[in-house]
Amino acid sequence: MPVRALQTLNRIIWGRCLLRAGSQRCRCSLSWHLRRYHGALPDDIKSLRTVLNPDISKIRNIGIMAHIDAGKTTTTERMLYYSGYTRALGDVDDGDTVTDFMAQERERGITIQSAAVTFDWKSHRINLIDTPGHVDFTLEVERALRVLDGAVAVFDSSAGVEAQTLTVWRQAEKHHIPCVCFLNKMDKPAADLNFSIESIRLKLKANPVLLQMPIGSGKDFTGVVNLLTNQKLIWKLTSARDDGRTFEVKSLGQSEAPELLQAVSEARTALIEQVADLDDEFAELLLTDFSDNFEAVPAKKLQEAVRRITLARKGVPVLCGSSLKNKGVQPLLDAITAYLPAPNERHHDLVRWYKDDLCALAFKVLHDKQRGPLVFLRIYSGTLKAQTAVHNINRNSTERMSRLLVPFADQHVEIPSMSAGNIALTVGLKQTVTGDTIVSSKASAAAAARRAQNDSGKGKKRGEHAGIVLSGVEVPDPVFFCTIEPPTMAKQADLENALNCLQREDPSLKVRVDPDSGQTILCGMGELHIDIIHDRIRREHGIETHLGPLQVAYRETILQEVSTTDTLDRTIGDRRHVASVNLTVRPVDIASCEVAFTEELEVQILPEIKEAVENGVQSSYLQGPLLGYPVQGVSSLIHGMSVEPGTSPPMVSACVSRCMLKALRLAGGQVLEPVMSLEVTVGEEHLSSVLGDLAQRRGTVRDIQSRHDNKVLLATVPLAEMMGYSTVLRTVTSGNATFSMELDTYEAMNPHDQSALLKRMSGLM
């Protein structure tokens, strides 16, 4: 084996050993390290190639997604421990978990950034991303799911499907990601298997395929019955320090409790019938080979059918356990390798144009003080090698990648190369941002474009990079904004640099400068989002900034249809620019804005003049006539356009923009405010206080549901009224309520509230 390869292998092994041990010295043999690195694998020594680049069929790229506080990070922590990656069980409350490594995450006990960890389980390589559950950080979930092949949805078994569960489930469906469900917290007194299964069926419109039955409930929950094999798995935890690594597996016998035997028999029969309904191949097997006794079907055949159902997204396997109590996590790891797809089982159409050339997507950027920007890449085809140049199609630039790392949360191990199907961390890509497509060279991109064009069978060119760029990440519009100022003008440049770094890391953060006041404005997804950004600027960049009051991102529209004309006649230097326009604006029910031309004008107008007119209309949509907020729900129709010879396109745009502003003012302005969908879980004794508070906030109650001993209040509330709501809710309920909210829609303000807003914004109140 070459000396360089041995050195690389040694770095991987020692890096892994030192992750949790700190500076403690390890005096262990090389073969021991290899076995330890692969957790519960056989004692054979693997080759260097297998350690670094396992076979693609053995790779699983998965994400953990759930509502706030369902147990995502705790489940991830147990997976790392049982796979042999960590030496001690981390705890969210103690602030010592691997994936929640930011200071803000450990202080608040929540996940803010998605964190990637790599580990092995029974000859499979698992690349796992732990995602946030808070709506303010929904982009973290979006960009993680964009590059993953499968997902584990974690549920609080006492609550079932919650508000943010619906959001992340919709995101997974958008990317066609197969899922496995894990009903966590089965040790809670209110845990209810049937309630959780029914909520998955009704709220998520999914087909839950129950693979396990819990043994006991509440504090008596001791294990699960595997319905495929008719075996029970029992965790006999003798003390609070028992880590749950060992558990007892034995077949169900007649000596078991009759109630358990009957429940398991009924559940297994229902499982076989459900799988037969969803999978034709399994149904045919039952009818031909096991028509006399369906129960005799081998567990292996049933497992294969469940896998086909999962990959086809016809059903979702459901398992149960308690991560905090160290029960049921190992069977979940087995289910991940058994039912979720390998990278080569997910078909990405455009990747075939690259054949064996490199094609990767940048989905996340972090900033490291020593190494600079760290870019996470999902490799779809080809091989990524350190110390090589790569081409960024979106930026049309070539950059040199200095180092290649395997991500272990905030610890990284350097490797020389990585093959398709993996998630890599690169150093040296200074221009790459989230959503960029990375290929080996410009020639490789051109060759892929030719293959795509030839295959399409079209002679016309479809755009320079059409069909060969991986689709990026959809960034939601911000709903909160506030001003930010440095302590002194000497720190202004440092603040701008800090904001540039944070924007590159977090595309949902927008920064703009107010043209009138010159103030820097932060635009984010919520109060918590802005608060975290402010805290990171102070901790990571050492700048004590001042935030202005939080403000709301309103929108504007018009009330009536108006037609108007305008003429621009301007002489600049020795050139006279003359343009006239006749147009109509009218309100429409869609959220976006549109521009159209009459059929006669469409034929007559020159392409460059048409583009100038469209630019003028679109620029006028950016600032409404009332408060200068973006306009939505407006349609513009251009009736006529006359342009004197020698008039430049920018002058045409200026004429159209001025005419549009005039029309929008005449059409009567209407302010639209963001309205949030709110879910509050509260005890019945505090329900009246919460309802009274919502009434003062202009809230509309849509439904009040019962969930065990609590009430779940569903309402819509204007975002402007939700400032500081978390503090008020804690006060009126003595800290016994939780809430979550997300943007629902934009609604017109009533005249009284709009008048008060206009006065306040103009400084009259």
Disulfide bonds with the S-S distance in Angstrom:
none
